[in-house]
Amino acid sequence: FQQIIWNLLKNAIKFTNENGNVTISSSNPSPQILTIAVRDTGVGIEPEIMERIFDPFEQGDPSFQRRFGGLGLGLAISKSLAQAHGGTLVAKSEGRDRGSTFVLTMNTVPAPEQGAKEPEIPVEARAQRILLVDDHQDTCTALERLLVRRGHLVATAHNMRSAMETAVRNQFDLLISDVALPDGSGLELMMQLHAISGIPGIAISGFGNNGDIKKSLEAGFSEHLVKPIKLEALEASIGRVIRAQSPSHD
């Protein structure tokens, strides 16, 4: 919760000039709901940008990235965190130079009854030890940050050799690997690691025809995702793979 508010405030301040205003307010529409609104008088959001404002790497007008810098990950991470806790995060703006409002809605948490047991966390929601392999530095860093924000423990590698060395020294629950690597292929990496430890994997690739997917599955990957990777698709894929590995899975 604190991380979401901090990201929204940083974003509002970043895109508001020194003569503008940033305000934060809260309300309780009902005893079970808390709403936090962060409003600014900054650059605003154009209608054509609004539908993808929460996508990773999105900063709207390309001139904003040159002017303000950054990878455009803060909003994607914030929405992901809100959804992970059963909440929502929406953006509102009347257009360019008209300011923006981000509204976070979360369920309040009732005080636990004395002696009550902690609810069991679904297996797919538990932190996973993930080996992430991608030779593109920015993509790898962005995915790592998103996965870490979701509570996972992530080790990264940028080629097949370093991935194998990392896998030998550590125990992982899941491999997420690009198919194209500079010193081999993610398919070969998956086959070797699966033979050694039985680790499940998710392939990521710029290609996604039936032949590409078939090769990934034959190599031992459980899922095949096509770039650019949507956070929701990656999370759903991780959930399916982890559930399939659970001892209670039928």
Helices and strands as residue ranges (DSSP letters): H 2-14, E 22-30, E 33-40, H 47-50, H 62-68, H 74-84, E 88-92, E 100-107, G 123-125, E 129-133, H 137-149, E 153-157, H 160-169, E 174-178, E 180-181, E 184-185, H 186-197, E 201-205, H 210-219, E 223-226, H 231-245
